[in-house]
Amino acid sequence: MSKLITRSVPAHALPLLDRFRTVRRQTESLAEPLSPEDQTIQSMPDASPTKWHLAHTTWFFETFLLKPQLPDYRPFDPAYEYLFNSYYEAIGPRHPRPQRGMITRPGVEEILAYRRHVTEAMAGLIESNRSNSTELIELGLHHEQQHQELILMDIKHALSLNPLFPTYAPERAPTTTGTTLGWIDFEGGLIEVGHAAGQDFAFDNEGPRHRSWIDPFALATRLVTCGEYQAFIDDGGYRRAEFWLSAGWDIVNQRGWQAPAYWHEDGVFTLAGLRPRRAEEPVCHVSFYEASAFAKWAGKRLPREEEWELASNDVMLDGNMLDSGHLHPTPANGEGLVQMIGDVWEWTASPYVAYPGYREPPGAIGEYNGKFMASQMVLRGGCAATPRDHIRATYRNFFPPDARWMFGGIRLAEDLR
Ligand SMILES: [Fe+2]
């Protein structure tokens, strides 16, 4: 029986209009520490400008709710349909992703006016009760919360390339000091995983709920720390092919990786700028390949996503997330299984594929998740940049195995037989 406990009233329990306005404001507040120049830069094709995130999340409501449902809705600017479509083929052509940083106009002020225009039109739609699309509005809000995390990931990458190592926000220092690593055994067996239809909101890729066979396994009580990862590096981890998947070894050599992203000599670049590394902090910004190599070096393995989900049934669904303000993983604290939620997205050994019985929703929204089900790996649990009321035990994040700019980290598992 699941024992998920929440500490405070989650935002999804607020009436829809309150929640809508709260999420919209949160996005804008994340952009506030940034100058218009900061908000315009695109540091690599995978990362988008802050300004683009502000506009694209707005485009989502305009495209999927306002235009289809309000016959007298006046688009803020018809050209935005092309500019701020991300990847929806069914909606039409779009500006190439790697060139999002070339859009100096519209400027930040105009994008904020676009946001106000759409927010007020959406508020009218919600208030009028004319919309029978509560689920679609919820999807738009969870979509926007995904982009809140992306704003932080992407600006961190951009600021990290500035030799002055600018600060996004001052550090809120952790109060926790770390714990020794323990193991918790799980018997496994025939279990049910995935999101059950009819419960609270979930993305389509989290269901349907289905049976899964799990052999006995053990899970590490906490995340792998920077100190433990340093031992892997000191033992020649990045120079010894025996720990690496073939594709990972190729990338280590092509890209000259010698440490996680954002590591410097003794320091680490964070959203609070460059500062000394702390041995007890969870290691972060590693790729799947690095997570896998570390696990092999340690004589362990990465958990499968069904194992992670089974273990999460017994933990509190809370942790160091966006709302805690650290914007960086913090050392472990407490007894038993900790850090399952928050701190870092945990790489699993599971490829991102459809669950048995999965069907994409009809229409353009069907492109949201389903079409990415190849060549990516699943990550679980949310991170220090994930909004608290955005995460669930069944949540399946996914990234290519060489990606490092999200807050990705490591929890070890092992077989028990
Ligand atoms: Fe999006």
Boltz pocket constraint, residues with backbone or C-beta under 6 A from the ligand:
constraints:
  - pocket:
      binder: B
      contacts: [[A, 56], [A, 86], [A, 143], [A, 147]]
      max_distance: 6.0
